[in-house]
Amino acid sequence: MNGTPIRLREFASDDGGQLSKAEQIAQLRAQLAELDGGAVQEQIGGEGVVPLSAELARVLPNGGLPRRQVTQVSDTPSLIVEILRQVTEAGGYAAVVGWPELSYAELSEQALRRTVAVPEPGMDAMHAAGVLAEGLDVVVLHTRCEIQYTPAQARPLLARVRAGEAAMLCVNATVPSPALRMSADIASFHGIGRGRGRIAGIDLEVSAHAKGWKRPRALLTLGAATGGVTHLKAVPS
């Protein structure tokens, strides 16, 4: 997927004037809804959280990803794609900035229509992510190499995130004092025997840490269920 034709710019009204923040957000979501072939969707979840499924919700504060804040996520593509799947299939909109290698094969056609991909943002990755954060539900900012932004460097992005509606997920890009840290490690594979077979699923050990919040790591099985539907299953660790 090469991305949907959403222009990353400041929105202007028909008479050339500048739109308000609420109008900009409504216009961005309207463009996405038009691509989705339906009416504009209401914001999913509660006021302060993007909810995830019961399985992932168990390791997250308030059962989901915090809106208008940054979550630091480990470089685990399978976890990111599962988050995108859950958010878009629940009616939300998501974006991925700066990750051309990420595979969207597990997303349905409907989910793809609700996902904006900006694989090559150039030098404006933070700006692109910030603009999208003003109107979407989840935005993933990925950098090829690990980058630790100073408070001054991160300030424009954080200001847009606070002013918007999205849960910002940073992968390899570290900002000062993220609200949540989420990591996943591959524990094992399913479907491979002695010298034969193919990978049918993987076990991920997922953990999340925030101020005043720490739960035991959860062992999650991600793979192909009957009918080829990707799913997560919680297993006591």
ZIRA-V189641 format. One record per residue. N is the residue number from 1. RES is the residue in three letters. PHI is phi in degrees with one decimal (none if undefined). D_CENTER is the distance of its C-alpha to the mean C-alpha in Angstrom with 2 decimals. Layout:
[[N/RES/PHI/D_CENTER] [N/RES/PHI/D_CENTER]]
This chain:
[[1/MET/none/15.94] [2/ASN/-100.0/16.83] [3/GLY/106.7/14.77] [4/THR/-88.6/15.93] [5/PRO/-80.2/18.80] [6/ILE/-97.8/17.29] [7/ARG/-80.5/19.24] [8/LEU/-90.6/17.70] [9/ARG/-148.3/20.67] [10/GLU/-75.0/22.12] [11/PHE/-84.3/23.19] [12/ALA/-125.3/26.90] [13/SER/-78.7/29.04] [14/ASP/-62.7/31.65] [15/ASP/-89.5/34.37] [16/GLY/91.3/32.64] [17/GLY/-78.1/31.77] [18/GLN/-84.4/28.50] [19/LEU/-76.5/26.31] [20/SER/-71.4/25.38] [21/LYS/-59.5/21.89] [22/ALA/-63.3/21.73] [23/GLU/-68.1/23.16] [24/GLN/-62.1/20.69] [25/ILE/-63.2/17.73] [26/ALA/-62.1/19.77] [27/GLN/-68.4/20.63] [28/LEU/-62.9/17.15] [29/ARG/-67.5/16.15] [30/ALA/-65.9/19.60] [31/GLN/-62.7/19.11] [32/LEU/-66.6/16.02] [33/ALA/-64.2/18.05] [34/GLU/-62.8/20.95] [35/LEU/-65.5/19.14] [36/ASP/-78.3/18.14] [37/GLY/78.3/21.86] [38/GLY/-145.5/21.88] [39/ALA/-77.2/22.09] [40/VAL/-62.9/19.59] [41/GLN/-84.6/17.45] [42/GLU/-72.4/17.68] [43/GLN/-59.0/14.87] [44/ILE/-81.8/13.68] [45/GLY/77.3/14.55] [46/GLY/-81.8/16.70] [47/GLU/-62.4/17.18] [48/GLY/-113.9/15.34] [49/VAL/-147.5/12.62] [50/VAL/-98.7/9.82] [51/PRO/-72.0/11.64] [52/LEU/-116.1/10.93] [53/SER/-65.9/13.91] [54/ALA/-56.2/17.06] [55/GLU/-67.6/16.70] [56/LEU/-72.4/13.56] [57/ALA/-59.7/14.60] [58/ARG/-65.1/17.73] [59/VAL/-100.4/16.41] [60/LEU/-112.3/14.36] [61/PRO/-61.5/16.33] [62/ASN/61.6/16.86] [63/GLY/76.2/15.03] [64/GLY/-172.8/11.42] [65/LEU/-92.2/9.05] [66/PRO/-70.2/11.30] [67/ARG/-72.6/11.17] [68/ARG/61.4/12.78] [69/GLN/-142.1/12.31] [70/VAL/-101.9/10.78] [71/THR/-112.2/9.61] [72/GLN/-84.7/10.99] [73/VAL/-121.6/9.73] [74/SER/-65.6/12.31] [75/ASP/-77.9/12.41] [76/THR/-125.2/12.04] [77/PRO/-55.2/10.80] [78/SER/-62.5/11.71] [79/LEU/-69.1/9.58] [80/ILE/-61.1/6.29] [81/VAL/-63.4/7.88] [82/GLU/-65.8/8.99] [83/ILE/-63.0/5.97] [84/LEU/-58.7/5.37] [85/ARG/-61.3/9.11] [86/GLN/-63.5/9.63] [87/VAL/-66.8/7.90] [88/THR/-71.0/9.64] [89/GLU/-72.3/12.72] [90/ALA/-84.7/13.12] [91/GLY/105.2/13.56] [92/GLY/-88.4/10.48] [93/TYR/-120.6/9.14] [94/ALA/-139.0/6.01] [95/ALA/-145.2/6.65] [96/VAL/-127.6/6.95] [97/VAL/-114.6/9.90] [98/GLY/82.0/12.53] [99/TRP/-136.7/11.92] [100/PRO/-65.3/14.79] [101/GLU/-83.2/15.40] [102/LEU/-66.2/12.24] [103/SER/-92.0/13.66] [104/TYR/-104.5/12.46] [105/ALA/-60.8/15.66] [106/GLU/-80.0/14.40] [107/LEU/-88.6/12.95] [108/SER/-72.6/15.72] [109/GLU/-60.3/17.24] [110/GLN/-63.8/16.13] [111/ALA/-63.8/12.43] [112/LEU/-63.6/12.96] [113/ARG/-67.1/14.67] [114/ARG/-102.7/11.76] [115/THR/-120.5/9.50] [116/VAL/-95.4/10.60] [117/ALA/-111.0/11.14] [118/VAL/-121.8/12.97] [119/PRO/-66.5/14.15] [120/GLU/-127.9/17.04] [121/PRO/-79.1/16.67] [122/GLY/68.4/19.82] [123/MET/-82.5/20.68] [124/ASP/-105.5/18.58] [125/ALA/-60.4/15.06] [126/MET/-65.1/14.83] [127/HIS/-64.9/16.50] [128/ALA/-60.2/14.33] [129/ALA/-63.1/11.11] [130/GLY/-65.2/13.30] [131/VAL/-62.7/14.66] [132/LEU/-65.6/11.52] [133/ALA/-64.4/10.51] [134/GLU/-74.5/13.86] [135/GLY/-132.5/13.29] [136/LEU/-102.9/9.85] [137/ASP/-96.2/7.99] [138/VAL/-136.6/4.38] [139/VAL/-127.7/4.83] [140/VAL/-103.8/4.66] [141/LEU/-107.5/8.42] [142/HIS/-118.9/10.37] [143/THR/-122.4/14.15] [144/ARG/-63.7/16.71] [145/CYS/-112.0/18.73] [146/GLU/-68.9/18.20] [147/ILE/-126.8/18.69] [148/GLN/-111.5/19.64] [149/TYR/-78.7/19.75] [150/THR/-75.8/22.70] [151/PRO/-55.3/22.60] [152/ALA/-67.0/24.16] [153/GLN/-67.7/21.73] [154/ALA/-83.2/18.64] [155/ARG/-57.0/20.40] [156/PRO/-61.4/19.54] [157/LEU/-64.5/15.76] [158/LEU/-63.0/16.05] [159/ALA/-64.6/18.42] [160/ARG/-67.6/16.17] [161/VAL/-62.8/13.33] [162/ARG/-65.2/16.15] [163/ALA/-82.1/17.59] [164/GLY/-95.7/14.61] [165/GLU/-124.6/12.64] [166/ALA/-83.5/8.95] [167/ALA/-90.3/7.27] [168/MET/-92.0/6.94] [169/LEU/-107.0/5.76] [170/CYS/-104.9/8.84] [171/VAL/-117.4/10.02] [172/ASN/75.1/13.82] [173/ALA/-98.3/13.98] [174/THR/-102.3/15.58] [175/VAL/-112.8/16.32] [176/PRO/-63.1/19.14] [177/SER/50.9/18.74] [178/PRO/-64.9/15.06] [179/ALA/-69.5/14.93] [180/LEU/-149.1/13.50] [181/ARG/-119.7/13.60] [182/MET/-130.0/12.09] [183/SER/-137.6/13.68] [184/ALA/-144.1/14.56] [185/ASP/-125.0/17.72] [186/ILE/-73.6/19.24] [187/ALA/-94.3/22.35] [188/SER/-165.0/24.01] [189/PHE/-115.9/24.09] [190/HIS/-117.4/25.63] [191/GLY/101.0/27.95] [192/ILE/-105.4/29.76] [193/GLY/-100.1/33.42] [194/ARG/-76.4/36.12] [195/GLY/75.7/35.82] [196/ARG/-153.9/34.39] [197/GLY/94.1/31.54] [198/ARG/-142.1/27.95] [199/ILE/-67.9/24.64] [200/ALA/-109.3/23.79] [201/GLY/-177.0/21.28] [202/ILE/-136.0/20.13] [203/ASP/-100.2/20.21] [204/LEU/-113.1/17.51] [205/GLU/-95.3/18.54] [206/VAL/-112.7/15.71] [207/SER/-138.6/16.44] [208/ALA/-140.8/15.18] [209/HIS/-133.8/17.40] [210/ALA/-143.6/17.87] [211/LYS/-61.1/21.11] [212/GLY/77.5/23.31] [213/TRP/-138.3/20.94] [214/LYS/-156.5/21.29] [215/ARG/-112.6/21.31] [216/PRO/-60.3/22.66] [217/ARG/-60.7/20.47] [218/ALA/-107.7/19.67] [219/LEU/-93.2/20.48] [220/LEU/-114.3/18.18] [221/THR/-98.9/19.42] [222/LEU/-115.2/17.13] [223/GLY/-174.5/19.25] [224/ALA/-91.3/21.09] [225/ALA/-92.0/22.85] [226/THR/-60.2/25.70] [227/GLY/86.2/25.03] [228/GLY/77.9/22.36] [229/VAL/-88.3/19.55] [230/THR/-72.8/16.89] [231/HIS/-147.6/16.87] [232/LEU/-117.5/16.49] [233/LYS/-130.1/19.71] [234/ALA/-81.8/20.44] [235/VAL/-126.5/23.56] [236/PRO/-55.3/25.50] [237/SER/-97.2/25.34]]
